[in-house]
Amino acid sequence: MDGVASNMGHLLGTGILNAEETAVVVQRLMHPSIFSGFGIRTLDTGNAGYWPLRYHAGAVWSHDTAVILQGMAKAGHPGEAAQLATALLDAAEGFDYRLSELFSGDTAEEGGPLPYPASCRPQAWAAASAVPMVLATLGLTPQGGGALPASSATSPTPFGALRVDGLQAAGAGFSVAVEASGQVTVLPA
Protein backbone atom coordinates (compact mmCIF):
# COMPACT_ATOMS: atom_id res chain seq x y z
CA MET A 1 0.00 0.00 0.00
CA ASP A 2 1.57 3.25 -1.06
CA GLY A 3 -1.01 5.66 0.32
CA VAL A 4 -1.65 6.83 3.86
CA ALA A 5 -5.39 6.97 4.52
CA SER A 6 -7.82 7.55 7.37
CA ASN A 7 -8.78 3.86 7.40
CA MET A 8 -5.99 3.04 9.84
CA GLY A 9 -7.80 5.10 12.46
CA HIS A 10 -10.63 2.58 12.52
CA LEU A 11 -8.26 0.13 14.22
CA LEU A 12 -7.88 2.39 17.26
CA GLY A 13 -9.74 1.23 20.34
CA THR A 14 -10.46 -2.24 18.90
CA GLY A 15 -7.71 -4.03 20.83
CA ILE A 16 -6.10 -5.21 17.57
CA LEU A 17 -3.12 -2.88 17.96
CA ASN A 18 -0.61 -3.03 20.78
CA ALA A 19 0.39 0.18 22.61
CA GLU A 20 3.36 0.84 20.31
CA GLU A 21 1.29 0.34 17.14
CA THR A 22 -1.47 2.52 18.56
CA ALA A 23 1.00 5.32 19.26
CA VAL A 24 2.34 5.12 15.69
CA VAL A 25 -1.18 5.29 14.20
CA VAL A 26 -2.22 8.20 16.44
CA GLN A 27 0.98 10.11 15.65
CA ARG A 28 0.52 9.52 11.91
CA LEU A 29 -3.14 10.60 11.95
CA MET A 30 -2.29 13.83 13.77
CA HIS A 31 0.40 14.74 11.22
CA PRO A 32 -0.55 17.88 9.22
CA SER A 33 -0.50 15.91 5.97
CA ILE A 34 -3.57 13.94 7.06
CA PHE A 35 -5.08 16.10 9.84
CA SER A 36 -6.42 19.25 8.18
CA GLY A 37 -7.14 21.10 11.41
CA PHE A 38 -10.85 20.39 10.87
CA GLY A 39 -10.76 16.59 10.69
CA ILE A 40 -8.88 13.60 9.31
CA ARG A 41 -8.50 13.56 5.54
CA THR A 42 -9.40 10.33 3.78
CA LEU A 43 -6.05 10.45 1.96
CA ASP A 44 -2.71 12.01 2.88
CA THR A 45 -1.71 15.17 1.00
CA GLY A 46 1.54 13.49 -0.11
CA ASN A 47 -0.32 10.95 -2.23
CA ALA A 48 -0.41 11.66 -5.97
CA GLY A 49 -4.19 11.05 -5.98
CA TYR A 50 -4.91 13.55 -3.22
CA TRP A 51 -7.37 16.35 -3.90
CA PRO A 52 -9.12 18.16 -1.02
CA LEU A 53 -12.59 17.77 -2.54
CA ARG A 54 -12.19 14.22 -3.85
CA TYR A 55 -14.79 11.90 -2.33
CA HIS A 56 -12.48 9.27 -0.75
CA ALA A 57 -9.17 10.80 -1.75
CA GLY A 58 -8.74 13.88 0.40
CA ALA A 59 -12.10 15.07 1.69
CA VAL A 60 -12.88 14.87 5.41
CA TRP A 61 -15.85 12.72 6.47
CA SER A 62 -17.39 13.90 9.76
CA HIS A 63 -18.29 10.39 10.93
CA ASP A 64 -14.84 9.03 9.98
CA THR A 65 -13.15 11.62 12.20
CA ALA A 66 -15.65 10.88 15.01
CA VAL A 67 -14.93 7.12 14.84
CA ILE A 68 -11.20 7.89 14.96
CA LEU A 69 -11.47 10.25 17.94
CA GLN A 70 -13.56 7.69 19.81
CA GLY A 71 -10.87 5.07 19.18
CA MET A 72 -8.14 7.47 20.31
CA ALA A 73 -9.92 8.15 23.58
CA LYS A 74 -10.56 4.44 24.18
CA ALA A 75 -6.94 3.60 23.37
CA GLY A 76 -5.59 6.08 25.92
CA HIS A 77 -4.99 9.17 23.77
CA PRO A 78 -7.59 11.60 25.17
CA GLY A 79 -5.61 14.73 24.26
CA GLU A 80 -5.63 13.86 20.59
CA ALA A 81 -9.31 12.87 20.81
CA ALA A 82 -10.10 16.27 22.31
CA GLN A 83 -8.13 17.97 19.54
CA LEU A 84 -10.22 16.15 16.91
CA ALA A 85 -13.46 17.01 18.73
CA THR A 86 -12.46 20.66 18.73
CA ALA A 87 -11.58 20.41 15.04
CA LEU A 88 -15.02 19.02 14.17
CA LEU A 89 -16.67 21.78 16.20
CA ASP A 90 -14.60 24.33 14.29
CA ALA A 91 -15.72 22.74 11.02
CA ALA A 92 -19.34 22.68 12.18
CA GLU A 93 -19.19 26.43 12.81
CA GLY A 94 -18.62 26.92 9.09
CA PHE A 95 -21.76 24.88 8.35
CA ASP A 96 -24.12 26.63 10.81
CA TYR A 97 -23.43 23.76 13.26
CA ARG A 98 -24.95 21.21 10.91
CA LEU A 99 -22.01 18.94 10.15
CA SER A 100 -21.75 18.13 6.52
CA GLU A 101 -21.56 14.53 5.32
CA LEU A 102 -18.09 15.39 4.00
CA PHE A 103 -16.15 18.54 3.33
CA SER A 104 -12.86 19.64 1.84
CA GLY A 105 -9.57 18.66 3.42
CA ASP A 106 -8.38 22.25 3.15
CA THR A 107 -6.58 23.86 6.07
CA ALA A 108 -7.56 27.24 7.54
CA GLU A 109 -4.79 28.84 5.47
CA GLU A 110 -6.31 27.29 2.32
CA GLY A 111 -9.81 28.60 3.07
CA GLY A 112 -11.02 26.10 5.64
CA PRO A 113 -13.63 23.41 5.26
CA LEU A 114 -15.56 23.93 2.05
CA PRO A 115 -18.73 21.91 1.47
CA TYR A 116 -18.46 18.95 -0.86
CA PRO A 117 -20.76 19.91 -3.75
CA ALA A 118 -23.09 16.88 -3.51
CA SER A 119 -22.92 16.23 0.23
CA CYS A 120 -26.00 16.16 2.38
CA ARG A 121 -26.31 18.68 5.18
CA PRO A 122 -27.59 17.70 7.57
CA GLN A 123 -26.90 14.03 7.08
CA ALA A 124 -27.62 11.17 9.48
CA TRP A 125 -24.18 9.74 10.18
CA ALA A 126 -22.64 13.22 10.20
CA ALA A 127 -25.21 14.32 12.79
CA ALA A 128 -24.56 11.10 14.73
CA SER A 129 -20.88 12.13 14.95
CA ALA A 130 -21.89 14.22 17.95
CA VAL A 131 -22.48 11.06 20.00
CA PRO A 132 -18.93 9.63 19.91
CA MET A 133 -17.55 13.18 20.22
CA VAL A 134 -19.43 13.74 23.47
CA LEU A 135 -18.94 10.22 24.86
CA ALA A 136 -15.21 10.14 24.13
CA THR A 137 -14.35 13.62 25.32
CA LEU A 138 -16.53 13.38 28.43
CA GLY A 139 -15.06 10.03 29.40
CA LEU A 140 -18.32 8.08 29.15
CA THR A 141 -18.26 4.45 28.03
CA PRO A 142 -21.55 2.65 27.36
CA GLN A 143 -21.55 -0.91 28.72
CA GLY A 144 -23.90 -3.86 28.39
CA GLY A 145 -26.89 -3.83 30.69
CA GLY A 146 -27.33 -0.08 30.40
CA ALA A 147 -24.38 0.91 32.58
CA LEU A 148 -22.61 4.11 31.63
CA PRO A 149 -19.44 4.32 33.70
CA ALA A 150 -17.73 7.68 33.76
CA SER A 151 -14.01 8.13 33.94
CA SER A 152 -12.13 11.35 33.71
CA ALA A 153 -12.98 13.45 30.67
CA THR A 154 -10.26 14.75 28.40
CA SER A 155 -8.49 17.54 30.15
CA PRO A 156 -8.96 20.29 29.43
CA THR A 157 -12.29 19.43 27.87
CA PRO A 158 -12.77 20.85 24.39
CA PHE A 159 -16.20 22.09 25.52
CA GLY A 160 -15.13 23.71 28.81
CA ALA A 161 -17.26 23.06 31.89
CA LEU A 162 -20.71 21.83 30.98
CA ARG A 163 -23.73 19.86 32.04
CA VAL A 164 -25.75 17.58 29.77
CA ASP A 165 -29.29 16.81 30.94
CA GLY A 166 -31.95 14.44 29.62
CA LEU A 167 -29.70 11.46 28.89
CA GLN A 168 -31.12 7.93 28.97
CA ALA A 169 -29.55 4.50 29.50
CA ALA A 170 -31.38 1.27 30.35
CA GLY A 171 -34.60 3.19 30.78
CA ALA A 172 -33.20 5.50 33.44
CA GLY A 173 -32.62 9.21 33.04
CA PHE A 174 -29.46 10.94 34.19
CA SER A 175 -27.33 14.04 33.73
CA VAL A 176 -23.59 14.42 33.35
CA ALA A 177 -21.69 17.36 34.79
CA VAL A 178 -18.12 17.96 33.67
CA GLU A 179 -15.77 20.45 35.28
CA ALA A 180 -13.23 22.23 33.07
CA SER A 181 -10.59 20.10 34.80
CA GLY A 182 -12.16 16.97 33.31
CA GLN A 183 -13.81 15.67 36.50
CA VAL A 184 -17.04 13.87 35.55
CA THR A 185 -20.07 13.48 37.80
CA VAL A 186 -23.08 11.39 36.75
CA LEU A 187 -26.28 12.59 38.42
CA PRO A 188 -29.65 10.82 38.56
CA ALA A 189 -32.50 12.64 36.80
N, C-alpha and C positions, 0 to 999 in steps of 0.2 A: 504494500500500500504506500503510495507516494504522496498522499494528501493528508493533512491534519484536519480533522473534522470534529464537530460537536458530539458525535456519536459516542466517543470515549467517555463523556461525562455521564452517560446512562449507566455505566458500571459502578459509579460511586454510590456507596451506601448499600450495595447488594451483598457484600461479604465476599465477592469473587476476588477482589484485589487485596493484597496484603498492605500493611501500613506504608511501606516504601513505594509500592506501585501507586497507591492512592495519592501520596504526596507528589509524585511525578505528574500524574494526570491533573491534579488541582493546579500545580504550578504551570503546566502547559496551557490549561484552559484560561488562566488569568493573564497570560502573556498578551500584550497589546495587538499581536497579529491575529488573535482569535476573539479576544474580549474587546468589544467596540467601545466600552464605557456605558453602553445601554443594554447590553446582553451579549450572549455568546453567539458568534457567527457560526453558520452551518459549515463553513469552509474557511480555512486560514488564508489570510491575505497573500501569503507567499506562494500559493498554488496558482499555476497558470490559468486554471479555470475560474478563479475567483472573480466575482463581480458583486458589488454590494446589494444589488437588487435582483440577483439571480435566485430563483426559488429555493433550491437546496445547495447552492454553491456560493454563499456569501451573505444572504439575508439572515436576520435574527428572527427566530420563532419564539414568541413569548412563553409558550408551554415548555419548549425545549430548555430554555434558560431556567424556568421554575423547577423542572425535574432535576436539573443539574445542581441548583442551589440546595434543594432538599437532600440530595445525595451528599453534598459537601458537609452540610450540617450533621447528618447522620454519621458520616465518616470521621467526624472530629475536626472539621475545618469551619467553625462557625463564623469566623471573621470574613472569610471569602464568601460564605453564604450571605452574610449581611451586605457585603459589597454588591453582590448580584441583585439582592432585593432592592437596594437603593437604586441600582442602575435601571431596573424595570420600572420603578416608580418615576424616575426621571424620564424614561421613555413614555410612560403613560401620560405624563404632564403634556407632552406634545400631541397627544391624541385625546384631549379633554377627559383624561382618566378612563378611557375606554380602550384597553389594550388591544392593539391590532393583532390579527392572526399572525402576521409576520410583517417585518419592516426592514428598511435598509440597514446594512452593517456599517454605515458611515459613522465616523467619530464626530464629536462636537465640532472639531476644527473643520470637518468636511461638510457641515450642515446639519448634523444630528440625525436622528431617526426619521427617515422619510417613509411615508406609507407605501407599501407594495401596491401597485396599481389595481390588482384584482383581489386584494385581501378583504376579508370580511371584518367589519368593525361595528359593533362588537361581534365577537365570535365565541362559541361555547368553550373550547379548550383554552383560549386566551383568557377569557373571563375566569375560568377555573384556576388559572395560574395564581390567583390571589390566595387560594387555600394552601398550597405548599409554601408560598412565601410567608404567610402568617405563621403556620405551624412550625416551620423550620427556624425562623428568626425569633419566635417566642419560646422555643424550647419545648413544644408540645409534641408528643408522640402517641398517636392513636394505637390502642392495643385491642386484642380480641376481648369480647365480653363487655365492650363499651367503656373500658378504662381509658383515661386520658392523662397519663402521668406527665407532670411538668418538671423539667429540669431548669437549669439556668438558661435564660435567653441569650442570644448573642449580645456581646457587650462591647461598645455601647450599642443599643438597639438602633436599627436604621429608622425606626419610627419614633424614637424618644419614649418618654413615659406615656403609657396609654392603658385604657381599660376597654375590653371587648365584652359586651353584654349580649344575652340572648343566644348563647351557644347551646347545643344539644348533643348528648352522647348517651346511648343506651336508654333513651326515653327520659333522661334527667336533664334539667336546665342548669347552667352554670355560667359564671363570668370568669374572665382572666384579667388580672391586673399585673402590669409589668412596670417596674421602676426603671428609670433611665440606666441604672447600674446593671440591669439584666435580671434582677430578682423577680421571680414569677410567683404569684399567688393565685390559686384556683379557689373561687368562692362559689358556694351554692347559690342558686337563684332565689 
